Amino acid sequence: MIQLTILKISGYGPWTLTLGSDREHELQILQASLYQQLQKLFSEKNCLVFLNRSDEFFVVSNGLGLKEHIEIQKTLEKSFEVNLTISIGFGESPFHANLKAFEGKENKIILDKEHNIFGFMSNGSDSKVTIMHLDVDDITSKGRTNSPYEISSIIFQLYSKMSKYFLEKNSLTFFMGGDNFMVIASDDGKNSVQDFITMIKNDDQIFLNCGIGNAHLCRDAVKLATKSLDTIREIRDLGKEKPEIYELSC
């Protein structure tokens, strides 16, 4: 069972118009500052924030109760002019947890009216998070024949394919910067990652590594996924035949 928290800036479009036409730099500063604060507040509670759109954020919030969500919302209200709506959902897969959070917000299932929190809370039983950390093997070599912008185009095309593929497996994919991606994975998503790696290798001549982490809380799962990815690199750097996938659990 996985719990997701989705935070979205309320009334963002109309609010941005009040800033005039020379506003883009202010919006970018706001969005970056908000992401920084959210990551700090949630990571301190063993969660991790994923940037969905710059006005919307996903958090794997296993282990986090309503009280902790209210505390975070209070801190945000003191720090920013804009308000955020929080919707919470849980499910057997990340995608279904996302749907449950959406259902709670759309149907106004109120968890805390004062702080704009909607949705459904997990009771914490059977808490499980699987994170897959993927990167492109030897992206440096592509930089010798492609300009920086061309490399970015390759990465975003890969992101599009990865997002579509794993969404069909009820999993959620996020670009983490550079050549790194994280997938909040269902069992089906995890079991299908080798097929995806092989498909991308055959179709695009892009070679991927995947570290997988399984834990009760998100930060622990992310730590294990990254440690698994580091292990693949270490095996490669020793000149041994490296695995494309490595998995750790706690």
Sequence and secondary structure as in RCSB ss.txt:
>XXXX:A:sequence
MIQLTILKISGYGPWTLTLGSDREHELQILQASLYQQLQKLFSEKNCLVFLNRSDEFFVVSNGLGLKEHIEIQKT
LEKSFEVNLTISIGFGESPFHANLKAFEGKENKIILDKEHNIFGFMSNGSDSKVTIMHLDVDDITSKGRTNSPYE
ISSIIFQLYSKMSKYFLEKNSLTFFMGGDNFMVIASDDGKNSVQDFITMIKNDDQIFLNCGIGNAHLCRDAVKLA
TKSLDTIREIRDLGKEKPEIYELSC
>XXXX:A:secstr
 EEEEEEEETTHHHHHHTT STTHHHHHHHHHHHHHHHHHHHHTTT EEEEEETTEEEEE TT  HHHHHHHHHH
HHHH SS EEEEEEEESSHHHHHHHHHHHHHTT EEETTTTEEE    STT  EEEEEEEETTHHHHTTTS HHH
HHHHHHHHHHHHHHHHHTTT EEEEEETTEEEEE  HHHHHTHHHHHHHHHHHH   EEEEEEEESSHHHHHHHH
HHHHHHHHHHHHTTS   SEEEEE 
